[in-house]
Amino acid sequence: MDERADVIVVGLGPGGRHVAGALARAGLDVVGVEAEPVGGGFGTAGRVRRQAAHHGDDRPTTDDLAAWGVRLVRGTGRLAGPRRVAVDRSAFAARRGVVLATGARPRTADVAGLAATPYWTPRDVTAGRELPASLLVVGGGGTGVEIAQRFACAGSAVTVIEAGERLLAREEPEAGRLAASALRADGVDVLTGARVGRVEHDGVGFLAHVAGEPTVLAGERLLVATGRVVDLAGLGVDTVGLDPSAVAVPTDGRMRAGAGLWAVGDITGRGGGARMVSYQAEIAVRDVLGRPGPDADHRALPRVILPEPEIGAVGLTEQQARGLGLNVRTALASIASPGRCEAAGGEGFVKLIEDADRGVLVGATAAGPAGGGVLYGLQVAVHAEVPVARLQHMIHGDAAVHHAVEVALQALRRPARD
């Protein structure tokens, strides 16, 4: 016979823990299901040292859940029909519903020989305490860039291998060029347009063979940072009418994925890191409790990449905006910015993306010593659809990055290119 609860939360990473704790504190009978350490990862290399200090010891977090009244069930949860979850040989039924917060797992690169080697994923990096003499990083997205610079500044010889033509492929081209320049200034070898075809490990180090070239790269450790994927088939979503081959669980504005079913975090395919997880979790909690509030609004999704110079972005990139058929007007202003290591240096910038027909910003990128910090003002402008004409007449701060925002806004006065 199924064990019953008001709500079952599958996955107790940051999002699941938030949901389970909030619902339990509100008086609901909550079961939380997790096979791995509760609390999950911190997500980026910027949190490496914090997570390393507590890796494998989730007692503080589980103690919190117990104090809130959450019943912790250890094991892998799988949907077994509407409002039902199977955990190994046990089964649970939810009176109100199920919240999916299982996150995503590191994507495994399609590289010959890789599976037989002790390669690292970003999670392994956060767990480790060793500093390798040399590190090969496969993947030049945000996580790969952050980790590469951190290890380079700590003294490792680092090489980044990116299959695409530039780093940070999901961001503005200027951001990718800036990241590559900053990494090279910090001593990192950056290879773009290069795909690793085969990997070997001799018990001491790695050899990475670049596909179609005679180039062979050597490193003591190899990190695969090629993104994250969601395993919906393993979660049993087909038992509730969802597509197990989909890349994410579709949700509405209240984070509902179906009757008595909610989803938050990476599993929704929205990205955005810890802040997005908390945002979605709070909306799901409110809906489960039947409390009113606005629907989720993902238009002004913030993204912060933490190399130096720091890169913050919000909303659409220029390419995305043009792909949606918008009448796009852009402006770019440069700003001097130091690198992370003492000898590093580089150029920061502010780039604004305007929907010229409506006269509002739909995207922005700020890169510099406070790129993530200045992002908040740009995020408010995108989210609230503040008219560009009004932004152009506001008083800006004295910081160089604020001045760059002002310069870029004034540049938007020129006629649209399209």
Helices and strands as residue ranges (DSSP letters): E 3-10, H 14-25, E 30-34, G 45-47, H 48-54, H 59-68, E 71-74, E 77-79, E 84-87, E 90-100, E 105-106, G 114-116, H 122-127, E 134-138, H 142-154, E 157-162, H 173-185, E 189-192, E 196-201, E 206-210, E 216-219, E 221-224, E 228-229, G 237-240, E 256-258, E 261-263, G 265-268, H 273-288, E 302-305, E 310-315, H 318-323, E 328-338, E 345-355, E 360-368, H 371-384, H 388-391, H 400-411
